[in-house]
């Protein structure tokens, strides 16, 4: 039986943390029945509280109707039993920590629990589907679906196939994500970091080099990005932006600049120093900035409101 012969009705999300609860919320809000799995009831209860908060925020801003909140919550079943999640699932999204042996173990178990037609997807930031699904007997139905945080406000999902992933698996996944309002981006082949994380890594590498070399402070780097090309990139990609300028002008500008950009394959020593000193950012209360509770919430609110306005404009 082909994948396309099976209507996707039941979704399983494995991992209810930062990304998992938001992914479960999206599917449930679109009308799918969702099994949300994690290893403790506490994690699952926290996830339900956060989903309710997320939905309330969307309702307050007119993105969804308030009546959809209880309907969405009712579609989400939580469980600490992996079998309860996998046995009825037509599509599974794994969203646990970036630990390859753990992901491989989960996929191997899901392979034995799930129906033959079930697609197994991993929301990983960098690991490749050929690694994650190596111990399954359905490598043709394994792929990565890389969401961006917060998944219920960022539309893009990168689809990364392994050499074994079938065209049908990619097509069914693409159609499923499109049906819930996501924007799938099909990546041609496996590569560490795919597209989005690679571009972000290149930007933050240069940002650290600028601060380390004393060219500008972290605050100034953030100020420059937010108030210049960051605004353009919200409406046009880098190739579109530079095609407006003309590649001849771009070449002239980069002839000298490229020689001075950071291209080291080593982690910037400033980044290592930050981690070793415990200055981890919001989670430790200090990074390049001091993070009071008020400042943390102000940033989250600013980002959420900007992303919601983008949704409203697209709608």
C-alpha positions as CSV (number, residue, x, y, z in Angstrom):
1,X,0.0,0.0,0.0
2,X,1.3,3.4,-0.9
3,X,1.7,6.3,1.5
4,X,-0.7,8.4,-0.6
5,X,-3.4,5.8,-0.1
6,X,-3.4,6.5,3.6
7,X,-5.1,9.7,4.8
8,X,-3.0,11.2,7.6
9,X,-5.3,11.7,10.6
10,X,-3.2,11.0,13.7
11,X,0.1,12.8,14.5
12,X,2.6,11.8,17.2
13,X,5.1,14.2,18.6
14,X,7.9,12.7,20.7
15,X,9.3,15.3,23.1
16,X,7.2,18.0,24.7
17,X,9.9,20.6,25.3
18,X,10.9,23.9,23.6
19,X,10.0,22.8,20.1
20,X,7.8,19.7,20.6
21,X,4.9,21.4,22.3
22,X,4.7,24.1,19.6
23,X,4.7,21.5,16.9
24,X,2.0,19.5,18.6
25,X,0.0,22.8,19.0
26,X,0.2,23.5,15.2
27,X,-1.1,20.1,14.2
28,X,-3.9,20.2,16.8
29,X,-4.9,23.7,15.8
30,X,-5.2,22.5,12.2
31,X,-7.6,19.8,13.2
32,X,-5.3,16.7,13.6
33,X,-5.5,14.3,16.5
34,X,-2.1,14.5,18.3
35,X,-0.4,12.2,20.8
36,X,2.3,14.2,22.7
37,X,4.9,12.1,24.4
38,X,7.5,12.8,27.0
39,X,9.2,10.9,29.8
40,X,7.4,12.5,32.8
41,X,3.9,13.8,33.6
42,X,5.5,17.1,34.8
43,X,7.0,17.8,31.4
44,X,3.7,17.0,29.8
45,X,1.7,19.2,32.2
46,X,4.2,22.1,31.6
47,X,3.7,21.6,27.8
48,X,-0.1,21.8,28.1
49,X,0.2,25.0,30.2
50,X,2.5,26.6,27.6
51,X,0.3,25.5,24.7
52,X,-2.7,27.2,26.3
53,X,-0.6,30.4,26.8
54,X,0.5,30.3,23.1
55,X,-3.1,29.8,21.9
56,X,-4.3,32.6,24.2
57,X,-1.7,35.0,22.7
58,X,-2.8,34.1,19.2
59,X,-6.5,34.7,20.1
60,X,-5.7,38.0,21.8
61,X,-4.1,39.2,18.6
62,X,-6.8,37.9,16.3
63,X,-4.8,35.2,14.6
64,X,-7.2,32.5,15.8
65,X,-10.7,32.6,17.3
66,X,-10.9,32.2,21.0
67,X,-13.4,29.3,20.6
68,X,-10.6,27.2,18.9
69,X,-8.5,27.1,22.1
70,X,-10.6,24.4,24.0
71,X,-11.1,22.5,20.7
72,X,-7.3,22.5,20.1
73,X,-6.5,21.4,23.6
74,X,-9.0,18.5,23.4
75,X,-7.2,17.2,20.3
76,X,-3.9,16.8,22.2
77,X,-3.6,13.6,24.2
78,X,-0.5,13.4,26.4
79,X,1.3,10.2,27.4
80,X,4.5,8.8,28.9
81,X,4.1,5.6,26.9
82,X,5.9,5.6,23.6
83,X,3.7,2.7,22.3
84,X,0.5,4.8,22.9
85,X,2.0,7.5,20.7
86,X,3.3,5.3,17.9
87,X,0.7,2.6,17.4
88,X,-2.0,4.8,15.8
89,X,0.2,7.5,14.3
90,X,0.3,8.1,10.6
91,X,3.1,10.7,10.9
92,X,5.6,11.1,13.7
93,X,7.7,14.1,14.6
94,X,10.6,13.4,17.0
95,X,11.7,16.5,18.9
96,X,14.0,15.3,21.7
97,X,17.5,16.7,22.5
98,X,20.3,16.8,19.9
99,X,21.7,13.4,21.0
100,X,22.3,11.0,18.1
101,X,22.2,7.7,20.1
102,X,19.0,8.8,21.8
103,X,17.3,9.6,18.5
104,X,18.5,6.4,16.9
105,X,17.1,4.4,19.8
106,X,13.7,6.2,19.6
107,X,13.5,5.7,15.8
108,X,14.3,2.0,16.2
109,X,11.5,1.6,18.8
110,X,9.1,3.6,16.6
111,X,9.9,1.4,13.6
112,X,8.7,-1.6,15.5
113,X,5.6,0.1,17.0
114,X,4.3,2.1,14.0
115,X,2.1,1.0,11.1
116,X,4.0,0.2,7.9
117,X,2.9,3.4,6.1
118,X,3.9,5.7,9.0
119,X,6.5,8.4,8.2
120,X,9.1,9.1,10.8
121,X,10.5,12.7,10.9
122,X,13.1,14.3,13.1
123,X,13.1,17.9,14.1
124,X,16.9,18.1,14.4
125,X,19.1,21.2,14.0
126,X,22.1,19.5,12.4
127,X,22.0,15.7,12.4
128,X,21.3,13.9,9.2
129,X,18.3,11.6,8.5
130,X,20.6,8.8,7.2
131,X,22.2,8.7,10.7
132,X,19.0,9.0,12.7
133,X,17.1,6.3,10.8
134,X,20.0,4.0,10.3
135,X,18.5,1.3,12.6
136,X,15.1,1.3,11.1
137,X,13.7,-1.0,8.4
138,X,11.9,1.9,6.7
139,X,14.7,4.2,5.7
140,X,12.6,5.2,2.7
141,X,10.1,6.8,5.1
142,X,12.6,8.7,7.3
143,X,13.4,12.4,6.8
144,X,14.1,15.5,8.8
145,X,11.5,18.3,9.3
146,X,13.5,21.1,10.8
147,X,11.3,23.8,12.4
148,X,12.4,27.2,13.6
149,X,11.7,28.5,17.1
150,X,8.9,29.3,18.0
151,X,7.4,26.8,15.5
152,X,3.9,28.1,15.8
153,X,5.0,31.6,14.7
154,X,7.8,30.8,12.1
155,X,6.3,29.4,8.9
156,X,9.3,27.7,7.4
157,X,10.1,24.0,7.8
158,X,13.2,22.6,6.1
159,X,12.6,19.1,4.6
160,X,15.9,17.1,4.5
161,X,15.9,13.7,2.7
162,X,18.5,11.0,3.0
163,X,19.7,9.1,-0.1
164,X,17.1,6.4,0.8
165,X,14.1,8.7,1.4
166,X,11.5,8.2,-1.3
167,X,10.0,10.9,-3.4
168,X,6.6,9.9,-2.1
169,X,7.7,10.4,1.5
170,X,8.9,14.0,0.6
171,X,5.7,14.7,-1.3
172,X,3.3,13.5,1.4
173,X,5.2,15.4,4.1
174,X,5.3,18.6,2.0
175,X,1.5,18.3,1.4
176,X,0.9,17.7,5.1
177,X,2.9,20.7,6.2
178,X,1.3,22.9,3.5
179,X,-2.1,21.9,4.7
180,X,-1.5,23.3,8.2
181,X,-0.1,26.6,6.9
182,X,3.6,25.9,6.9
183,X,6.1,26.8,4.2
184,X,8.1,23.7,3.3
185,X,11.6,24.1,1.9
186,X,12.9,21.0,0.3
187,X,16.7,20.6,0.7
188,X,18.3,18.7,-2.2
189,X,20.7,16.6,-0.2
190,X,22.0,15.9,3.3
191,X,24.5,18.4,4.7
192,X,25.4,19.3,8.3
193,X,23.2,22.2,9.4
194,X,21.1,22.1,6.2
195,X,20.5,25.7,5.1
196,X,19.1,27.9,7.9
197,X,21.5,26.8,10.6
198,X,24.5,27.1,8.3
199,X,23.5,30.7,7.4
200,X,23.0,31.6,11.1
201,X,26.3,30.0,12.0
202,X,28.1,32.1,9.4
203,X,26.5,35.2,10.7
204,X,27.3,34.6,14.4
205,X,30.9,33.5,13.6
206,X,31.5,36.9,12.0
207,X,29.6,38.7,14.9
208,X,31.9,37.0,17.5
209,X,35.0,38.0,15.4
210,X,33.8,41.6,15.3
211,X,33.4,41.8,19.1
212,X,36.6,39.8,19.8
213,X,38.6,42.1,17.6
214,X,37.2,45.2,19.3
215,X,35.6,46.5,16.1
216,X,32.2,47.0,17.8
217,X,30.4,45.8,21.0
218,X,27.7,43.1,21.0
219,X,25.1,45.8,21.5
220,X,26.2,47.6,18.4
221,X,26.3,44.5,16.3
222,X,22.6,43.8,17.4
223,X,21.7,47.4,16.7
224,X,23.2,47.3,13.2
225,X,21.5,44.0,12.2
226,X,18.1,44.9,13.6
227,X,18.0,48.3,11.9
228,X,19.6,47.6,8.5
229,X,19.8,44.4,6.5
230,X,17.7,42.5,9.1
231,X,14.7,44.5,8.0
232,X,15.4,43.7,4.3
233,X,15.8,40.0,5.0
234,X,12.3,39.8,6.4
235,X,10.9,40.5,3.0
236,X,13.6,39.5,0.5
237,X,16.3,36.8,0.6
238,X,20.0,37.5,0.1
239,X,20.1,36.5,-3.5
240,X,17.1,38.7,-4.2
241,X,18.6,41.7,-2.4
242,X,21.9,41.5,-4.2
243,X,20.4,40.9,-7.6
244,X,18.7,44.3,-7.1
245,X,22.2,45.8,-6.6
246,X,23.9,43.8,-9.4
247,X,26.5,41.1,-9.0
248,X,29.2,43.4,-10.6
249,X,28.8,45.8,-7.8
250,X,28.8,43.0,-5.3
251,X,32.0,41.6,-6.7
252,X,33.7,44.9,-6.5
253,X,32.6,45.4,-2.9
254,X,33.7,41.9,-1.8
255,X,37.1,41.9,-3.6
256,X,38.8,43.3,-0.5
257,X,36.3,42.6,2.2
258,X,36.4,38.8,1.8
259,X,40.0,38.8,2.7
260,X,39.3,40.2,6.1
261,X,36.2,38.1,7.1
262,X,36.6,35.4,9.7
263,X,37.0,32.0,8.0
264,X,38.5,30.0,10.8
265,X,37.2,26.4,11.2
266,X,37.9,26.7,15.0
267,X,35.3,27.9,17.5
268,X,35.9,31.5,18.4
269,X,37.8,31.7,21.8
270,X,35.3,34.4,23.0
271,X,32.5,31.9,22.7
272,X,34.4,29.2,24.6
273,X,35.3,31.8,27.3
274,X,31.6,32.8,27.6
275,X,30.5,29.2,28.2
276,X,33.4,28.3,30.5
277,X,32.6,31.3,32.7
278,X,29.0,30.4,32.9
279,X,27.8,33.5,31.0
280,X,25.2,31.5,28.9
281,X,22.7,34.2,28.2
282,X,19.1,34.2,29.5
283,X,19.4,30.7,31.1
284,X,22.1,31.9,33.5
285,X,20.9,35.5,33.7
286,X,24.0,37.0,32.0
287,X,25.7,36.9,28.6
288,X,26.7,40.0,26.7
289,X,23.6,41.5,28.5
290,X,22.3,41.3,32.0
291,X,19.0,39.4,31.9
292,X,16.5,40.3,34.5
293,X,13.1,38.7,34.4
294,X,11.6,41.9,33.1
295,X,14.2,42.2,30.3
296,X,13.7,38.6,29.3
297,X,9.9,39.0,29.0
298,X,10.3,42.3,27.1
299,X,12.4,40.6,24.5
300,X,10.1,37.6,24.2
301,X,7.1,40.0,23.9
302,X,8.9,42.1,21.3
303,X,9.7,39.1,19.2
304,X,6.3,37.5,19.5
305,X,4.5,40.7,18.5
306,X,6.7,41.2,15.5
307,X,6.2,37.6,14.3
308,X,2.4,37.9,14.9
309,X,2.3,41.1,12.8
310,X,4.1,39.2,10.0
311,X,1.4,36.5,10.2
312,X,-1.3,39.1,10.1
313,X,0.2,40.8,7.1
314,X,0.7,37.4,5.2
315,X,-3.0,36.5,6.0
